[in-house]
Amino acid sequence: MIKVISSTWALLLGVMLLMVGNGVQGTLLGIRGALEGFSTWEMSFVMSAYFVGFLGGSRLAPEMIRRVGHVRVFAALGSFISAVLVLYPTVTEPWAWILGRVIIGFCFSGVYVTAESWLNSSVTSDIRGKALSLYMIVQMVGIVAAQGLLLTADPSGFVLFVIPSVLVSISFAPILLSVQPTPAFATTKPLSLVALYRISPLGCVGTFLVGGIYSALFGMAAVFGAQAGLSVAQISAFVASIYIGGLVLQYPVGWISDRMDRRLLIAMLAVAGGAGAIFGFVFGGFFVAILVAGLAIGGMTNPLYALLIAYTNDFLDPDDMAGASGGLMFINGLGAIAGPLVTGWLMSVAGPNGFFLYIAVLMAAVAGYAFWRMTRRPGVAVEDTGHYAPVLPSATPVAAEMAQEVFIEGLEGEAAEEAAARG
C-alpha cells in the first residue's frame, strides 16, 4: 500500500478535494432548495439533471481527451465547475439550477475520466487492485468530509457555495503539477445491450435498479432531510451515514462474494437494504432510526454495483469484460436519471417517507429478481468465479475498465498457479 500511495498521492489528494467539492454542492442544493421554496418535484428534476450530464460526459469525455489532450480537458472542465458553483446562489430559479446541474454532472464526469486515466497509467499491474481500492476509499472519504463542511457557514448565504468552488480549483494543482506524461487514451466499445442482457439478465436488471437507488441516495437524501424538518447538522450526518456504511461494508462483501453463490448474496444484500429502508419508513420520526437506516441502505447499495459486475463477469470471456462494463455503466446511468424523478414524485404524494418507500420497493425488486434468476439456470461454481473488484455506481468508463483489468489479472494469476501446480 505504501508503494501505491507514494506513486499516486498527488492524484488521490486532487480527487479527494474534487469529491469534497462535489459532496458539498450535492447536499447543499437539497438544503438551499427548501430555503428558496422549491417544491420536491422541482428539486427532483434538479437532482436528476446531474446524472443526465454525468452520463453524457462519460460518453463524450473520452473523445474530447483524444482530440485536445488530458490537460486541456481537465483544466477547461474544472473551470466550468468552479464557475457554476458560485453561480448557483446568484440565480435561484429551478431552470437555472437544472442547467447548472447538467453542466456540473458533465464536467465532473470528464474530470474523473481524466484523473482516472492518469491513475491507471501511473500504476503497474501488480498494484492496480490496491490503487483502485484506495481510489474508492478516497472518493467516499471525500464525500463524508464534505458533510462536515456544511456546518461551517449558513446555507442561506454565499460562503458554502464558494468553498467547493475553491476546493475544486485547488484540486488541479497536485494533479497537474505532478502527473506523469499524459497517457495514451482508449476505451472499449460496449457490448450491445441486447447481447449483454442475454449474457446476464440479472446483471442488467440489477444494475439499472441499483442506479436508481444510488441516485436517490446521492441526489435526494438532503431533499428528504429538508422536507422532514431535519437540521443542517442532522442532514449532514444522515448523508454521511450512507457513505460510511458503504465504506465499511465494501470489503467484507467482496470477501464473501468470492466464497458463495453471488446471486444469493445479491438477494441477501437487497433484502437487508430493503429492511433498512422499511425501518426508516416506520421509525422515520426518530433521528437515530434515520441514521441506522442510512448506514444499512448505504452499506448494501454501494457494494451491490460491484457485485453485479463481478457476477456478470463470471459469464464472460476476458476479452468481452471491458465492453460489458461500458454497457453496464450505461444501464446504471439510465437508472440514475430516473431515480430522483420517481423519488420526488413519491415524496410529493406520500410525504418525506416516500424516500424510504422508493428504496424499499427497488431493493425488493432486486431481491425478487435475483431469487427468480436462481431458478432459471445453475450458478457458476465458486471455484470458477473471478475476484470481486471494488467500484462505485458513480464510476466512469475508465474506473470500470480499470476494475475489469484487476478482475482479468486475477483470473490470469489463478490460471498460472493452477498450471504451476499441475506442472
C-alpha positions in Angstrom: 0.0 0.0 0.0 2.9 2.4 0.7 4.1 1.8 -2.9 0.6 2.8 -4.1 0.5 6.0 -2.0 4.0 7.0 -3.0 3.2 6.8 -6.7 -0.3 8.2 -6.7 -0.6 10.5 -3.6 -1.0 13.7 -5.7 -3.7 12.3 -7.9 -5.5 10.9 -4.8 -5.3 14.2 -3.0 -6.7 16.0 -6.0 -9.5 13.5 -6.4 -10.3 13.9 -2.7 -10.6 17.6 -3.0 -12.9 17.2 -6.0 -15.1 14.8 -4.1 -15.3 17.2 -1.2 -16.4 19.9 -3.6 -19.0 17.6 -5.2 -20.3 16.3 -1.9 -20.8 19.8 -0.6 -22.7 21.0 -3.6 -24.9 17.9 -3.8 -26.2 18.2 -0.2 -26.2 22.0 -0.1 -28.5 22.3 -3.0 -31.0 20.0 -1.3 -31.0 22.2 1.8 -30.9 25.5 -0.1 -33.7 24.5 -2.4 -36.0 24.1 0.5 -35.0 27.5 1.8 -35.7 29.0 -1.6 -39.2 27.4 -1.6 -38.5 24.9 -4.4 -41.0 22.1 -4.4 -39.9 18.5 -4.0 -40.9 17.8 -7.6 -38.8 20.7 -8.8 -35.8 19.5 -6.8 -36.2 16.0 -8.3 -35.5 17.5 -11.7 -32.6 19.5 -10.4 -31.0 16.3 -8.9 -31.8 14.1 -11.9 -30.1 16.7 -14.2 -26.7 15.9 -12.6 -26.9 12.3 -13.8 -28.0 13.4 -17.3 -24.9 15.4 -17.5 -22.7 12.7 -15.9 -23.9 10.1 -18.4 -23.3 12.4 -21.3 -19.9 13.3 -20.0 -18.9 9.7 -19.6 -19.7 9.1 -23.3 -18.2 12.3 -24.7 -15.2 13.0 -22.5 -13.0 10.2 -24.0 -13.4 11.7 -27.5 -12.6 15.2 -26.1 -9.5 13.9 -24.5 -8.4 12.2 -27.7 -8.9 15.5 -29.6 -7.3 18.0 -27.4 -5.5 16.1 -24.6 -5.9 15.4 -20.9 -4.5 18.7 -19.6 -6.8 20.9 -21.6 -9.9 18.9 -20.9 -9.1 18.8 -17.2 -8.5 22.5 -16.9 -11.4 23.5 -19.1 -14.0 21.3 -17.3 -12.6 22.2 -13.9 -13.0 25.9 -14.7 -16.7 25.4 -15.6 -17.3 23.5 -12.3 -15.9 26.4 -10.3 -17.9 28.9 -12.2 -21.2 27.1 -11.9 -20.8 26.5 -8.2 -20.6 30.2 -7.5 -23.5 31.0 -9.8 -26.0 28.7 -8.0 -26.9 31.3 -5.3 -26.9 34.1 -7.9 -29.8 32.7 -10.0 -32.1 30.9 -7.6 -34.5 29.5 -10.2 -35.2 25.8 -10.8 -34.5 26.1 -14.5 -31.1 27.7 -13.8 -30.2 25.0 -11.3 -31.3 22.3 -13.7 -29.0 23.7 -16.3 -26.2 24.1 -13.8 -26.5 20.5 -12.6 -26.3 19.2 -16.2 -23.1 21.2 -16.7 -21.7 20.2 -13.3 -22.5 16.5 -14.0 -20.9 16.6 -17.4 -17.8 18.3 -16.2 -17.3 16.2 -13.1 -17.6 13.1 -15.3 -15.0 14.4 -17.7 -12.7 15.4 -14.8 -13.0 11.9 -13.3 -12.3 10.2 -16.6 -9.1 12.3 -17.0 -7.9 11.7 -13.4 -8.7 8.0 -13.6 -6.8 7.5 -16.8 -3.8 9.2 -15.2 -4.2 6.9 -12.2 -4.4 3.8 -14.3 -1.3 4.7 -16.3 0.7 5.6 -13.2 0.5 2.2 -11.5 1.7 -1.2 -12.6 -0.4 -4.3 -12.8 0.8 -5.7 -9.5 -0.6 -2.8 -7.5 -3.6 -1.8 -9.8 -6.1 -3.6 -7.5 -4.8 -1.7 -4.4 -4.7 1.6 -6.3 -8.4 1.1 -7.3 -9.3 0.2 -3.7 -7.5 3.3 -2.4 -9.2 5.4 -5.1 -12.6 4.2 -4.0 -11.8 4.9 -0.3 -10.6 8.4 -1.1 -13.8 9.1 -3.0 -16.0 8.1 -0.1 -13.9 9.8 2.5 -14.2 13.0 0.4 -18.0 12.8 0.4 -18.2 12.1 4.1 -15.8 15.0 4.9 -17.9 17.3 2.7 -20.8 16.9 5.1 -18.8 18.3 7.9 -18.0 21.4 5.8 -21.7 22.2 5.6 -21.6 23.1 9.3 -19.1 25.9 8.8 -21.5 28.5 7.4 -25.1 29.5 6.9 -26.6 27.5 3.9 -28.7 30.6 3.0 -25.6 32.6 2.2 -22.8 32.5 -0.4 -19.9 31.0 1.6 -20.9 27.4 1.3 -21.0 27.8 -2.5 -17.6 29.5 -2.6 -15.9 26.8 -0.5 -16.5 23.9 -3.0 -15.5 26.2 -5.9 -12.2 27.0 -4.2 -11.6 23.3 -3.4 -12.2 22.3 -7.0 -9.8 25.0 -8.2 -7.2 23.9 -5.7 -7.6 20.2 -6.7 -6.0 21.0 -10.0 -2.6 21.9 -8.5 -1.5 18.5 -7.1 -2.8 16.7 -10.2 -1.4 19.0 -13.0 1.9 19.7 -11.3 2.9 16.1 -10.6 1.3 13.8 -13.1 3.4 11.7 -15.4 3.4 12.4 -19.2 -0.2 12.1 -20.4 -1.1 8.5 -21.2 -2.5 7.2 -24.4 -6.2 7.0 -24.1 -8.5 4.3 -25.4 -11.8 2.9 -24.3 -13.5 -0.2 -25.4 -16.8 -0.1 -27.4 -19.5 -1.5 -25.1 -21.3 -4.7 -26.0 -24.8 -4.2 -27.3 -27.4 -4.0 -24.6 -29.3 -7.0 -26.2 -26.2 -9.2 -26.1 -25.4 -8.1 -22.6 -28.9 -8.9 -21.4 -28.7 -12.4 -22.9 -25.4 -13.0 -21.2 -26.6 -11.8 -17.8 -30.2 -10.7 -17.3 -29.6 -10.2 -13.5 -26.6 -8.1 -14.2 -28.6 -5.7 -16.5 -31.8 -5.5 -14.4 -29.9 -5.3 -11.1 -27.6 -2.6 -12.4 -30.5 -0.5 -13.6 -32.3 -0.8 -10.3 -29.1 -0.1 -8.3 -28.5 3.0 -10.4 -32.0 4.3 -9.4 -31.3 3.6 -5.7 -27.8 5.2 -5.8 -29.0 8.4 -7.5 -31.8 8.7 -5.0 -29.3 8.5 -2.1 -26.8 10.9 -3.7 -29.4 13.3 -5.0 -32.4 13.2 -2.8 -31.2 12.4 0.7 -30.7 16.1 1.5 -34.1 16.9 -0.1 -35.7 14.3 2.2 -33.9 15.7 5.2 -35.1 19.2 4.4 -38.7 18.1 3.8 -38.6 16.0 7.1 -37.6 19.1 9.0 -34.1 17.9 10.0 -31.5 20.5 10.9 -28.4 21.1 8.7 -26.3 19.1 11.2 -28.8 16.2 11.1 -29.0 16.2 7.3 -25.2 16.2 7.1 -25.0 13.3 9.5 -27.6 11.3 7.6 -25.9 11.8 4.2 -22.5 10.9 5.8 -24.0 7.7 7.3 -24.9 6.4 3.8 -21.3 6.6 2.6 -19.8 5.4 5.9 -22.0 2.3 5.6 -20.8 1.7 2.1 -17.1 2.2 3.0 -17.3 -0.2 6.0 -19.1 -3.0 4.2 -17.5 -2.8 0.7 -14.6 -5.1 1.5 -16.4 -7.7 3.7 -19.0 -8.1 1.0 -16.2 -8.5 -1.6 -14.5 -11.2 0.5 -17.8 -13.1 1.0 -18.7 -12.8 -2.7 -15.6 -14.8 -3.7 -16.8 -17.7 -1.5 -20.5 -18.2 -2.2 -23.2 -18.0 -4.9 -23.2 -14.4 -5.9 -26.9 -14.4 -6.8 -27.8 -15.4 -3.3 -25.5 -12.7 -1.9 -27.1 -10.1 -4.2 -30.5 -11.1 -2.9 -29.4 -11.1 0.7 -27.9 -7.6 0.4 -31.1 -6.3 -1.3 -33.2 -7.8 1.4 -31.1 -6.2 4.1 -31.1 -2.9 2.3 -34.9 -3.1 1.9 -35.3 -3.9 5.6 -33.2 -0.8 6.4 -35.5 1.3 4.2 -38.6 -0.1 5.8 -37.1 0.6 9.2 -36.6 4.2 8.2 -40.1 4.4 6.8 -41.7 3.1 10.0 -39.5 4.9 12.5 -38.6 8.0 10.4 -39.8 10.3 13.2 -36.7 9.4 15.3 -33.4 10.7 14.1 -31.4 7.8 15.4 -33.6 5.5 13.3 -32.9 7.6 10.2 -29.1 7.2 10.8 -29.4 3.5 11.2 -31.5 3.3 8.0 -28.8 5.3 6.2 -26.0 3.0 7.4 -27.9 -0.1 6.3 -29.0 1.2 2.9 -25.6 2.7 2.1 -23.9 -0.4 3.3 -25.9 -2.6 1.0 -26.2 -0.3 -2.1 -22.6 0.6 -2.7 -21.2 -3.0 -2.8 -24.2 -4.2 -4.9 -23.0 -2.5 -8.0 -19.5 -4.0 -7.9 -21.1 -7.4 -7.0 -23.4 -7.2 -10.1 -20.4 -6.5 -12.3 -18.4 -9.4 -10.7 -21.4 -11.7 -11.3 -21.8 -10.7 -14.9 -18.0 -11.2 -15.4 -18.5 -14.9 -14.4 -20.3 -15.5 -17.7 -17.9 -13.5 -19.9 -14.6 -14.2 -21.7 -11.9 -11.8 -20.6 -11.9 -10.1 -24.0 -15.5 -9.1 -23.5 -15.3 -7.8 -19.9 -14.2 -4.3 -20.7 -17.0 -3.9 -23.3 -19.5 -5.3 -20.8 -18.5 -2.8 -18.1 -19.3 0.1 -20.5 -22.7 -1.4 -21.2 -23.5 -1.9 -17.6 -22.4 1.6 -16.8 -24.8 3.0 -19.4 -27.7 0.9 -18.0 -26.7 2.2 -14.5 -26.8 5.7 -15.8 -30.3 5.4 -17.2 -31.5 4.1 -13.8 -29.7 7.0 -12.1 -31.5 9.6 -14.3 -34.9 8.1 -13.4 -34.2 7.7 -9.7 -34.6 11.3 -8.4 -37.6 11.8 -10.6 -39.5 8.8 -9.2 -38.4 9.6 -5.7 -39.5 13.2 -6.0 -42.9 12.1 -7.2 -43.4 9.6 -4.3 -42.3 12.2 -1.8 -44.7 14.7 -3.2 -47.5 12.1 -2.9 -46.6 10.3 0.3 -44.5 12.9 2.1 -40.8 12.7 3.2 -41.1 8.9 3.9 -41.7 8.4 0.2 -37.9 8.5 0.0 -37.6 5.3 2.1 -40.6 3.7 0.3 -39.0 4.1 -3.1 -35.7 2.5 -1.9 -37.6 -0.4 -0.2 -39.5 -1.1 -3.4 -36.4 -1.1 -5.6 -34.5 -3.3 -3.1 -37.4 -5.7 -3.1 -37.3 -5.8 -6.9 -33.6 -6.6 -6.9 -34.0 -9.4 -4.3 -37.1 -10.8 -6.1 -35.4 -10.9 -9.5 -32.2 -12.4 -8.1 -34.2 -15.2 -6.4 -36.2 -15.8 -9.6 -33.0 -15.9 -11.7 -31.7 -18.6 -9.4 -34.5 -20.9 -10.6 -33.7 -20.2 -14.3 -30.1 -21.6 -14.6 -27.5 -23.1 -12.4 -25.0 -20.8 -10.8 -21.2 -20.7 -11.5 -19.2 -22.9 -9.2 -17.5 -20.9 -6.5 -14.0 -22.1 -7.6 -14.7 -20.9 -11.1 -15.7 -17.3 -10.2 -13.4 -14.4 -10.6 -12.3 -11.9 -8.0 -14.5 -9.0 -6.7 -13.1 -5.6 -7.6 -14.5 -2.5 -5.7 -16.1 0.1 -8.0 -18.8 2.6 -7.1 -22.1 3.2 -9.0 -20.7 6.6 -9.9 -17.8 5.1 -11.8 -16.7 6.4 -15.2 -15.7 4.1 -18.1 -12.0 4.4 -17.1 -12.6 3.3 -13.5 -14.9 0.5 -14.6 -12.4 -0.8 -17.1 -9.7 -0.5 -14.5 -11.7 -2.7 -12.3 -12.1 -5.2 -15.1 -8.3 -5.2 -15.6 -8.0 -6.2 -11.9 -10.6 -8.9 -12.5 -8.8 -10.3 -15.6 -5.4 -10.2 -13.9 -6.9 -12.2 -11.0 -8.1 -14.8 -13.4 -4.7 -15.0 -15.2 -3.0 -15.3 -11.8 -5.2 -18.2 -10.8 -4.6 -19.9 -14.2 -0.9 -19.5 -13.7 -1.0 -21.0 -10.2 -3.1 -24.0 -11.5 -0.6 -24.6 -14.3 2.3 -24.5 -12.0 0.6 -26.9 -9.6 -0.1 -29.3 -12.5 3.4 -29.0 -13.9 
